[in-house]
Amino acid sequence: MLITYSYAQQSGRFLWPEGYKAGLSLSFDDARLSDVDVGLDFFREHGVKVTYYVVPAGVEKRLSKWRQAVSDGHEIGNHTLVHPCSGNFAWSKNKALENYTLVSMHRELEQANEQIKELLDVDPVSFAYSCGQTFVGRGSETKSYVPLIAEMFESGRGWLNEASNDPLFADFAQLQGIEMDGKDFEEDIKPIIDAALTSGSWVVLAGHEIGEGGNQTTRTSMLRDLINYVKEAHPEIWLAPVGDIAHYVKTERKRLNIKLADDLLFYSSFDQGTDADLHKGEGKIFTAETYDPTGEGDSGLSASGIELLNSGGRLGGALQFERKTKESIYYLAKDNINYNASSISGTISFWLSLDPEMDLEPGFCDPIQITDSGYNDGAYWVDFSDKNPRLFRMGVFGDLQQWNPEKIAPDKNPAFNNRLVVAKNRPFGKGVWTHVSIVYEDINGSNPRAAFYVNGQLQDSREITEHFTWEVSKARIYLGLNLIGKMDERAIFGRALSASEIGQLYEMPEMLASSIKEH
């Protein structure tokens, strides 16, 4: 299939192929007789390709027609060899998932693939869980076989789910499959399609028989109304087999993450140590006896009360700030963050884990502060206010001489508070990881702004009216000033990320990490 990519901004957060704004896949399970007896002519008439998740024994009953289905361009997926489900179904007692192991399930999936290949000359890349059940074993020995599906197939579809699939977030091994058997188009299906079009998501509908009516039957009248609705009223919905859309979404997600990795200036995962994994400038961490932007620190992490954890981070390791300390730790900012006199853009991204009211000691806390001289003079930071309940705030301050020439103290200067953006959402908690981003664009330029995001949600933004002037060699990236909690996945990008990209960092941090490792 030839897909034309559009990198221009489209409605919704995910960039579908050019001209499309959402996805829709029709799928049918079990290789029922009507799937080909009725379905082939019906879908040929309407010019639609679907996904059939087959059990080989069902294929054998209409082998020539199933071979025609392949010739017609329909996708053939794996639906296991014998359709095992819970033994609570009377018909599944002799093939109960409770009596399976991961080894026996792996063997069954391989055998089904082999038989499908022999019968139809197809190597399945899509899978649907029989009865929508994803376990083997029972009690304390129960295991999920979702990881097995992730290893063997490009996607695994569920059954009787209620949500469409967010293309930026969906787990391909657990695609949501919504029932269409016995459903009415106007009452049941159309609202789902309309909602997906609004959100830019991907609907995977699942059925069994195809006909005018009956048990576990997707009605041809409903299918006709659905197809006409998509083709005539909403051609911006991409109607295609599961495998086609899954391939595109995977490819696009990978492209987006490679693009993010390409635009990184600095990244610390804290997985292999405190040195930055990726850095355009100096990558070593430094420790100073106090917070003093004019003083010098020693290379390495030697601050008391701050340690590197090998596990327990958002991904892998993390920095643990056990108590408030006078010492400070920092990276050098030169070349690790954009700076020039005419226009500065970039994004600061990181994860925090703490309960501000319970964990922090009295006083202000700056989880991150980037400056060459101080928090109020050419600085980017976020902080927790000094008293409970703690406000969580973003500060982006240009030259002190411009915005506060008389050097009035913050608590007596409305101009200070007017330059803060206070988070509307504070999703912090013990054992909870919260994503934080500062996005700044065209600082020192004609349209300078800064935006504050928490867990992918825009809190607010403001114009930055004053100029930024740094002595770059003295600029530092301070971490965890007065913080008690954990920090992980520190990243600085060389451009202002879009709202979609911020959402991507929040929803799938592991994708960026894997892209960096591939680089």
Backbone torsions as a table, in degrees:
resi	resn	phi	psi	omega
1	MET	NA	132.7	178.5
2	LEU	-93.3	119.4	179.9
3	ILE	-111.4	129.6	174.7
4	THR	-93.0	120.4	-178.6
5	TYR	-87.8	141.8	173.8
6	SER	-121.8	121.0	179.9
7	TYR	-97.4	2.9	173.7
8	ALA	-73.5	155.2	-179.3
9	GLN	-67.3	128.2	176.5
10	GLN	-112.7	168.7	175.8
11	SER	-66.6	147.7	-174.6
12	GLY	87.3	171.5	-173.2
13	ARG	-92.2	-19.0	-176.6
14	PHE	-106.6	141.0	-179.8
15	LEU	-90.2	99.8	175.3
16	TRP	-76.0	168.0	175.4
17	PRO	-54.5	153.7	-173.7
18	GLU	-53.5	129.3	179.4
19	GLY	95.2	-13.4	-178.7
20	TYR	-107.7	151.5	-179.7
21	LYS	-128.1	-6.2	179.7
22	ALA	-162.2	169.0	-179.5
23	GLY	-123.7	151.5	177.7
24	LEU	-145.5	128.5	175.5
25	SER	-126.2	136.9	174.0
26	LEU	-103.4	132.0	-178.2
27	SER	-139.1	150.2	-176.2
28	PHE	-136.7	139.6	-172.1
29	ASP	-108.0	154.0	165.5
30	ASP	88.3	-11.1	-173.0
31	ALA	61.0	51.9	175.7
32	ARG	-67.4	153.1	-178.3
33	LEU	-58.3	-40.5	-177.0
34	SER	-68.3	-19.6	179.5
35	ASP	-59.3	-34.4	177.5
36	VAL	-106.3	-33.1	179.6
37	ASP	-63.0	-39.6	179.8
38	VAL	-104.3	-42.7	-170.3
39	GLY	-65.2	-38.2	-175.1
40	LEU	-61.1	-52.0	-179.6
41	ASP	-64.8	-39.5	-177.5
42	PHE	-63.2	-49.3	-176.7
43	PHE	-73.2	-29.5	175.3
44	ARG	-65.6	-41.6	178.7
45	GLU	-60.2	-37.3	-175.6
46	HIS	-97.6	0.5	177.1
47	GLY	64.6	41.7	-176.2
48	VAL	-121.2	140.0	175.4
49	LYS	-109.6	137.4	-177.1
50	VAL	-127.0	177.4	174.9
51	THR	-111.3	126.3	174.5
52	TYR	-107.6	118.0	173.7
53	TYR	-92.6	112.9	-167.3
54	VAL	-112.3	150.3	165.0
55	VAL	-100.3	127.0	-173.2
56	PRO	-52.0	-37.9	-179.1
57	ALA	-61.5	-33.7	177.1
58	GLY	-69.8	-35.7	178.4
59	VAL	-63.4	-39.8	-176.4
60	GLU	-61.7	-26.4	-178.0
61	LYS	-71.9	-22.5	178.9
62	ARG	-140.0	52.9	-169.4
63	LEU	-58.2	-44.5	-177.3
64	SER	-64.1	-37.5	179.4
65	LYS	-70.8	-35.1	177.9
66	TRP	-69.0	-33.4	174.6
67	ARG	-67.0	-33.3	175.5
68	GLN	-67.3	-36.1	177.6
69	ALA	-59.3	-41.2	177.3
70	VAL	-64.0	-44.9	179.4
71	SER	-61.9	-32.8	179.9
72	ASP	-74.7	-8.8	177.3
73	GLY	97.8	8.8	176.6
74	HIS	-75.7	150.2	178.8
75	GLU	-87.1	140.6	175.4
76	ILE	-110.3	120.8	178.4
77	GLY	-113.1	168.1	-179.0
78	ASN	-90.7	133.2	177.4
79	HIS	-128.3	33.3	-176.7
80	THR	76.2	176.0	-177.4
81	LEU	-86.3	-44.6	-174.9
82	VAL	-124.9	9.4	177.4
83	HIS	60.9	59.8	177.7
84	PRO	-73.0	140.3	175.5
85	CYS	-140.2	-177.0	177.5
86	SER	-58.3	141.8	177.6
87	GLY	-67.3	-5.3	174.6
88	ASN	-69.4	-20.1	167.4
89	PHE	-78.9	123.7	-176.2
90	ALA	-56.9	-37.3	-177.5
91	TRP	-74.3	-7.4	-177.4
92	SER	-110.4	10.8	-176.9
93	LYS	-58.0	-38.6	-176.8
94	ASN	-87.0	4.2	176.5
95	LYS	-144.3	43.2	-174.6
96	ALA	-73.6	134.0	176.6
97	LEU	-60.3	-27.7	178.2
98	GLU	-61.1	-22.9	-178.9
99	ASN	-100.0	2.5	177.3
100	TYR	-87.4	159.5	167.9
101	THR	-122.1	170.3	176.5
102	LEU	-61.3	-34.5	179.4
103	VAL	-66.6	-47.1	-178.6
104	SER	-68.7	-34.0	176.7
105	MET	-67.4	-41.6	177.9
106	HIS	-59.5	-42.6	179.6
107	ARG	-63.2	-42.5	-179.4
108	GLU	-64.3	-42.4	-179.7
109	LEU	-64.6	-40.1	177.6
110	GLU	-64.0	-43.1	-180.0
111	GLN	-64.4	-39.5	177.5
112	ALA	-63.1	-43.3	177.1
113	ASN	-59.4	-43.8	-178.8
114	GLU	-63.5	-42.3	-178.8
115	GLN	-70.2	-37.6	176.2
116	ILE	-63.3	-40.4	177.7
117	LYS	-62.3	-44.0	-178.7
118	GLU	-66.9	-40.0	-176.6
119	LEU	-77.3	-41.1	-169.1
120	LEU	-123.0	-0.6	-178.2
121	ASP	56.6	43.1	-179.9
122	VAL	-127.2	137.6	172.1
123	ASP	-101.9	103.6	-174.9
124	PRO	-64.0	137.8	174.8
125	VAL	-114.6	-9.3	-179.0
126	SER	-116.8	147.6	-177.8
127	PHE	-136.2	148.3	172.0
128	ALA	-127.4	131.4	-179.3
129	TYR	-69.4	128.4	177.9
130	SER	-65.7	129.8	-174.8
131	CYS	60.5	11.0	-178.1
132	GLY	70.0	12.5	-175.8
133	GLN	-96.0	135.4	-168.7
134	THR	-117.2	18.7	-174.9
135	PHE	-117.4	162.0	165.0
136	VAL	-134.2	152.7	179.0
137	GLY	86.5	-174.5	-179.7
138	ARG	-146.1	158.2	176.9
139	GLY	56.9	-137.5	-178.2
140	SER	-69.0	-11.5	179.0
141	GLU	-96.8	4.4	179.8
142	THR	-65.3	135.8	178.2
143	LYS	-130.1	147.3	171.6
144	SER	-83.9	137.4	173.7
145	TYR	-103.4	15.6	173.1
146	VAL	-57.5	-45.0	178.1
147	PRO	-59.0	-31.5	177.6
148	LEU	-65.9	-42.0	178.0
149	ILE	-65.6	-40.5	178.3
150	ALA	-60.7	-32.3	-179.5
151	GLU	-78.3	-36.1	-170.5
152	MET	-96.6	-22.6	-172.7
153	PHE	-133.0	161.7	175.1
154	GLU	-74.0	-27.4	179.5
155	SER	-155.3	157.2	173.4
156	GLY	-133.3	125.3	-175.6
157	ARG	-103.7	139.4	177.2
158	GLY	-89.3	-163.5	-175.7
159	TRP	-151.4	142.3	-179.4
160	LEU	61.3	32.2	173.7
161	ASN	-83.6	172.8	-174.2
162	GLU	-123.2	-4.2	-174.3
163	ALA	-118.6	152.7	167.9
164	SER	-78.8	174.9	-174.8
165	ASN	-102.2	123.1	175.3
166	ASP	-76.0	114.7	-174.3
167	PRO	-64.3	-20.4	177.4
168	LEU	-87.9	-13.2	-172.6
169	PHE	-123.8	-28.1	-170.3
170	ALA	-53.6	139.6	171.5
171	ASP	-85.7	116.7	-175.3
172	PHE	-63.1	-24.5	178.5
173	ALA	-81.6	-4.5	179.8
174	GLN	-140.2	52.3	176.9
175	LEU	-63.8	140.8	-179.6
176	GLN	-80.2	125.0	178.3
177	GLY	-112.7	120.8	-175.8
178	ILE	-101.0	131.3	-176.4
179	GLU	-66.6	136.8	171.9
180	MET	-119.7	-2.1	175.5
181	ASP	-60.7	130.4	175.2
182	GLY	69.7	9.7	-174.7
183	LYS	-92.4	151.0	175.6
184	ASP	-94.2	140.2	-176.8
185	PHE	-65.3	-56.2	-174.6
186	GLU	-62.6	-43.0	-173.8
187	GLU	-82.6	-39.8	-170.7
188	ASP	-105.5	-44.6	-169.7
189	ILE	-92.6	-42.0	-176.9
190	LYS	-57.1	-43.4	178.5
191	PRO	-60.2	-33.8	178.2
192	ILE	-67.4	-43.5	-179.9
193	ILE	-65.3	-43.8	-179.5
194	ASP	-63.4	-40.6	179.1
195	ALA	-65.2	-39.1	178.9
196	ALA	-65.3	-37.9	178.6
197	LEU	-64.4	-38.1	178.5
198	THR	-67.3	-41.6	-176.0
199	SER	-89.4	-11.9	-177.3
200	GLY	74.5	30.9	-175.7
201	SER	-100.9	-176.4	-173.9
202	TRP	-121.3	118.0	178.6
203	VAL	-95.6	128.3	172.6
204	VAL	-114.6	109.4	178.3
205	LEU	-91.9	143.2	-175.2
206	ALA	-129.4	134.4	178.0
207	GLY	-143.8	-171.1	-179.2
208	HIS	-129.7	-91.2	176.9
209	GLU	-71.5	159.2	173.0
210	ILE	-125.1	122.9	-178.6
211	GLY	-179.5	-166.1	-177.5
212	GLU	-77.8	-24.5	179.5
213	GLY	171.2	173.7	-180.0
214	GLY	126.7	176.8	-178.5
215	ASN	-65.6	136.8	179.4
216	GLN	47.4	47.2	-177.6
217	THR	-122.8	128.2	170.8
218	THR	-85.1	119.3	-173.0
219	ARG	-73.6	136.3	178.6
220	THR	-63.6	-29.8	177.9
221	SER	-64.6	-40.4	177.5
222	MET	-66.0	-44.4	179.9
223	LEU	-61.1	-40.1	-179.6
224	ARG	-63.4	-45.3	178.8
225	ASP	-63.3	-41.3	-179.5
226	LEU	-63.8	-49.2	-177.7
227	ILE	-63.6	-42.6	178.5
228	ASN	-63.6	-38.8	179.8
229	TYR	-62.0	-44.1	-179.7
230	VAL	-68.9	-47.2	-173.9
231	LYS	-73.1	-34.2	-175.0
232	GLU	-97.1	-44.9	-176.1
233	ALA	-91.2	-32.5	-174.6
234	HIS	-138.7	68.4	177.3
235	PRO	-66.9	-6.9	177.0
236	GLU	-80.2	1.9	172.2
237	ILE	-93.4	124.2	-179.0
238	TRP	-83.1	107.7	179.2
239	LEU	-98.3	110.3	-174.0
240	ALA	-157.4	162.2	177.9
241	PRO	-59.4	159.2	-179.5
242	VAL	-55.9	-45.4	-176.4
243	GLY	-61.3	-38.8	180.0
244	ASP	-65.4	-47.1	-177.7
245	ILE	-70.8	-40.3	178.3
246	ALA	-59.7	-41.5	179.7
247	HIS	-62.6	-44.5	179.9
248	TYR	-63.5	-47.2	-177.1
249	VAL	-61.6	-42.8	177.9
250	LYS	-61.7	-45.1	-178.8
251	THR	-63.6	-42.9	-179.1
252	GLU	-67.7	-40.2	178.3
253	ARG	-63.8	-39.7	178.1
254	LYS	-65.6	-41.3	179.1
255	ARG	-61.8	-42.9	180.0
256	LEU	-61.9	-40.9	-179.1
257	ASN	-72.4	-35.3	175.2
258	ILE	-63.9	-39.9	178.1
259	LYS	-62.4	-43.5	177.1
260	LEU	-60.8	-44.6	179.7
261	ALA	-62.7	-38.2	178.9
262	ASP	-63.2	-29.9	-176.1
263	ASP	-94.0	5.1	178.2
264	LEU	-74.6	137.3	170.8
265	LEU	-102.9	-28.4	-173.5
266	PHE	-154.9	138.9	179.2
267	TYR	-154.7	126.9	175.0
268	SER	-122.9	116.1	178.2
269	SER	-90.3	-20.3	-175.7
270	PHE	60.6	22.9	179.2
271	ASP	-87.7	-35.0	-176.5
272	GLN	-113.6	7.1	-177.2
273	GLY	142.4	-170.7	-178.2
274	THR	-93.6	-14.6	175.1
275	ASP	-64.9	142.6	-179.7
276	ALA	-63.4	139.2	176.3
277	ASP	-68.5	-36.3	-179.9
278	LEU	-138.0	133.3	-178.1
279	HIS	-158.1	137.2	175.0
280	LYS	-88.5	-24.4	175.4
281	GLY	-110.1	-145.3	177.4
282	GLU	-67.9	136.2	-177.1
283	GLY	-104.4	-5.0	-177.3
284	LYS	-80.8	150.0	173.2
285	ILE	-88.9	151.1	179.9
286	PHE	-125.6	152.3	176.3
287	THR	-123.2	130.1	176.9
288	ALA	-118.1	154.0	-176.9
289	GLU	-66.1	-31.0	178.7
290	THR	-141.3	173.6	170.5
291	TYR	-82.9	103.1	-178.8
292	ASP	-149.5	98.7	-177.5
293	PRO	-58.6	-16.4	179.5
294	THR	-93.0	-12.6	-178.3
295	GLY	-87.1	175.7	-179.2
296	GLU	-114.6	143.0	176.5
297	GLY	-112.2	173.8	177.9
298	ASP	-104.5	145.9	-179.9
299	SER	-68.1	145.2	180.0
300	GLY	103.7	163.1	178.1
301	LEU	-96.0	107.8	-179.1
302	SER	-131.7	9.1	-179.6
303	ALA	-70.4	134.6	177.2
304	SER	-69.4	139.1	178.5
305	GLY	85.2	1.0	176.4
306	ILE	-123.3	124.5	-178.2
307	GLU	-138.1	158.0	177.0
308	LEU	-91.6	123.4	177.1
309	LEU	-94.4	137.7	178.0
310	ASN	-78.8	-19.3	179.3
311	SER	-149.2	175.4	178.5
312	GLY	89.6	6.2	176.8
313	GLY	-86.2	-177.9	174.4
314	ARG	-61.8	-40.5	170.1
315	LEU	-137.6	117.5	177.5
316	GLY	68.0	-129.3	-177.2
317	GLY	-80.9	-179.8	-179.3
318	ALA	-163.2	166.9	169.1
319	LEU	-91.9	130.5	178.4
320	GLN	-109.6	121.3	175.4
321	PHE	-102.9	104.4	-170.4
322	GLU	-82.9	-29.4	-178.9
323	ARG	-157.0	164.2	177.2
324	LYS	-67.8	133.1	-177.2
325	THR	-138.1	152.3	177.3
326	LYS	-75.0	-24.3	-179.2
327	GLU	-69.6	156.8	177.7
328	SER	-130.2	150.3	175.5
329	ILE	-122.5	147.1	-175.4
330	TYR	-159.9	161.2	166.4
331	TYR	-110.2	156.4	174.5
332	LEU	-76.2	137.6	-174.7
333	ALA	-84.8	-23.6	-174.4
334	LYS	-54.7	122.3	-179.7
335	ASP	69.4	-7.9	175.7
336	ASN	-93.4	-4.5	174.3
337	ILE	-149.3	143.8	-178.5
338	ASN	-65.6	139.4	170.7
339	TYR	-153.5	130.0	168.1
340	ASN	-158.1	169.9	-172.5
341	ALA	-79.8	-16.7	-171.2
342	SER	-104.2	-40.3	-178.2
343	SER	-161.8	122.8	-178.1
344	ILE	-120.4	127.0	175.2
345	SER	-133.1	150.3	178.2
346	GLY	175.8	179.6	179.6
347	THR	-143.2	134.5	176.0
348	ILE	-111.7	128.5	-174.5
349	SER	-136.3	137.8	176.3
350	PHE	-164.8	170.5	179.9
351	TRP	-119.0	142.0	176.8
352	LEU	-126.4	148.4	173.5
353	SER	-136.1	110.4	178.5
354	LEU	-171.0	163.7	168.7
355	ASP	-109.5	101.0	-171.3
356	PRO	-55.4	-43.9	-177.1
357	GLU	-68.6	-34.6	-176.0
358	MET	-91.0	-32.6	-170.4
359	ASP	-93.9	-38.5	-171.3
360	LEU	-77.2	143.2	172.8
361	GLU	-82.8	162.2	-179.3
362	PRO	-54.8	143.5	-179.2
363	GLY	116.1	164.7	178.7
364	PHE	-70.4	150.9	178.4
365	CYS	-133.7	123.7	177.5
366	ASP	-110.5	98.0	176.9
367	PRO	-58.4	-32.1	174.4
368	ILE	-145.2	141.2	176.1
369	GLN	-148.9	125.4	-179.2
370	ILE	-121.0	117.5	-174.9
371	THR	-163.4	163.6	172.9
372	ASP	-106.1	-7.1	-175.1
373	SER	-145.9	-31.1	-179.8
374	GLY	171.7	168.3	-174.1
375	TYR	-63.8	-20.1	-174.6
376	ASN	-111.8	12.9	-173.5
377	ASP	-142.7	94.5	-177.8
378	GLY	64.6	65.1	-171.4
379	ALA	-143.8	147.5	169.4
380	TYR	-117.4	131.9	177.4
381	TRP	-161.1	163.8	162.8
382	VAL	-125.6	148.9	178.3
383	ASP	-145.0	163.0	166.0
384	PHE	-102.7	134.4	-179.6
385	SER	-63.7	170.0	-166.3
386	ASP	-81.5	-13.5	-176.5
387	LYS	-131.9	154.7	175.2
388	ASN	-77.5	143.7	-7.8
389	PRO	-71.7	136.7	-173.5
390	ARG	-75.5	129.1	168.9
391	LEU	-82.1	144.5	175.7
392	PHE	-110.5	120.9	-166.1
393	ARG	-132.6	151.0	171.0
394	MET	-108.3	134.1	173.8
395	GLY	-123.1	126.9	172.0
396	VAL	-128.4	104.5	-172.5
397	PHE	-117.2	128.9	174.0
398	GLY	-84.1	-156.1	-174.2
399	ASP	-60.3	127.6	-179.4
400	LEU	-56.0	-39.7	-176.7
401	GLN	-62.3	-26.0	-179.5
402	GLN	-84.1	-45.4	-174.2
403	TRP	-92.2	-19.1	-178.1
404	ASN	-147.8	63.6	-174.6
405	PRO	-62.0	-25.6	-179.7
406	GLU	-88.6	-1.2	177.7
407	LYS	54.6	49.4	177.6
408	ILE	-74.3	138.9	-178.5
409	ALA	-60.7	145.4	-175.9
410	PRO	-54.6	-41.2	-176.6
411	ASP	-71.8	-8.0	178.1
412	LYS	-117.1	8.2	-172.5
413	ASN	-124.6	103.5	178.1
414	PRO	-57.6	-27.6	-179.4
415	ALA	-63.2	-27.0	177.8
416	PHE	-69.2	-54.7	-178.6
417	ASN	-64.1	-31.0	178.9
418	ASN	-66.5	-19.0	-179.5
419	ARG	-93.5	1.4	179.9
420	LEU	-94.4	149.2	168.8
421	VAL	-114.6	119.1	-177.3
422	VAL	-96.5	130.3	-178.8
423	ALA	-65.1	134.3	174.6
424	LYS	-79.4	-31.4	-179.2
425	ASN	-109.9	137.7	177.4
426	ARG	-130.8	72.0	-175.2
427	PRO	-81.9	52.1	-179.8
428	PHE	-97.5	158.5	177.0
429	GLY	177.6	159.3	178.4
430	LYS	-60.3	125.2	-179.9
431	GLY	78.7	4.7	-179.6
432	VAL	-105.2	136.4	176.1
433	TRP	-100.6	130.4	-177.6
434	THR	-120.5	131.9	-179.2
435	HIS	-93.9	136.6	-176.9
436	VAL	-129.8	136.1	177.5
437	SER	-139.2	140.5	168.0
438	ILE	-114.8	124.7	178.3
439	VAL	-116.9	123.6	-179.9
440	TYR	-127.2	143.6	-173.1
441	GLU	-143.3	132.0	174.4
442	ASP	59.0	33.8	171.6
443	ILE	-60.8	135.8	-173.6
444	ASN	75.3	2.4	-179.6
445	GLY	-103.9	-157.8	-174.7
446	SER	-87.6	-19.0	-178.0
447	ASN	-137.9	64.0	-173.0
448	PRO	-80.9	130.2	179.2
449	ARG	-144.9	158.9	173.4
450	ALA	-136.0	141.1	-178.1
451	ALA	-126.8	150.1	-174.4
452	PHE	-120.9	123.9	-179.7
453	TYR	-121.3	139.9	172.7
454	VAL	-130.1	123.7	-177.1
455	ASN	50.4	44.4	175.1
456	GLY	77.9	-1.3	-177.2
457	GLN	-105.7	129.7	177.6
458	LEU	-66.8	125.4	176.6
459	GLN	-87.6	-46.2	175.1
460	ASP	178.1	174.0	176.7
461	SER	-142.5	165.4	178.8
462	ARG	-151.3	156.4	175.1
463	GLU	-76.2	142.1	177.5
464	ILE	-106.6	100.6	-169.7
465	THR	-83.6	-22.7	-175.9
466	GLU	-96.0	161.6	-179.0
467	HIS	-79.9	152.7	172.9
468	PHE	-106.4	121.2	175.6
469	THR	-126.2	118.2	-179.6
470	TRP	-116.8	148.6	159.3
471	GLU	-94.5	93.4	-163.2
472	VAL	-56.9	-36.0	-177.6
473	SER	-63.7	-18.9	-179.3
474	LYS	-100.0	-6.6	-176.3
475	ALA	-72.0	141.5	-175.8
476	ARG	-134.5	153.4	175.1
477	ILE	-107.3	95.1	-178.2
478	TYR	-82.2	141.3	178.3
479	LEU	-119.1	133.8	166.0
480	GLY	64.4	40.7	177.0
481	LEU	-67.2	113.5	-178.1
482	ASN	64.4	18.4	-179.7
483	LEU	-80.2	141.6	167.0
484	ILE	-126.3	107.6	-174.4
485	GLY	157.5	-160.4	-178.4
486	LYS	-118.5	151.7	174.8
487	MET	-134.1	144.5	-179.3
488	ASP	-152.8	161.9	170.8
489	GLU	52.7	58.2	178.8
490	ARG	-79.6	123.2	-177.7
491	ALA	-138.2	143.1	173.1
492	ILE	-129.2	126.1	-179.1
493	PHE	-105.2	152.9	-177.3
494	GLY	-87.0	13.1	176.9
495	ARG	-151.4	164.9	176.0
496	ALA	-76.7	115.1	179.4
497	LEU	-74.4	152.7	177.3
498	SER	-77.4	166.5	176.4
499	ALA	-59.5	-36.8	177.6
500	SER	-62.4	-43.4	-178.8
501	GLU	-69.0	-36.1	175.4
502	ILE	-62.8	-42.8	176.3
503	GLY	-60.4	-36.8	179.0
504	GLN	-65.6	-42.3	177.9
505	LEU	-61.5	-38.3	-179.8
506	TYR	-72.5	-46.6	-172.0
507	GLU	-77.8	-31.0	-175.9
508	MET	-138.3	65.3	-178.8
509	PRO	-62.1	-27.6	-178.1
510	GLU	-67.8	-25.7	179.6
511	MET	-66.6	-42.1	177.7
512	LEU	-64.9	-44.3	-179.4
513	ALA	-60.0	-42.2	-179.6
514	SER	-69.1	-35.8	178.3
515	SER	-65.2	-37.7	178.5
516	ILE	-65.4	-42.0	179.3
517	LYS	-64.0	-36.8	178.3
518	GLU	-66.3	-31.3	178.1
519	HIS	-67.4	NA	NA
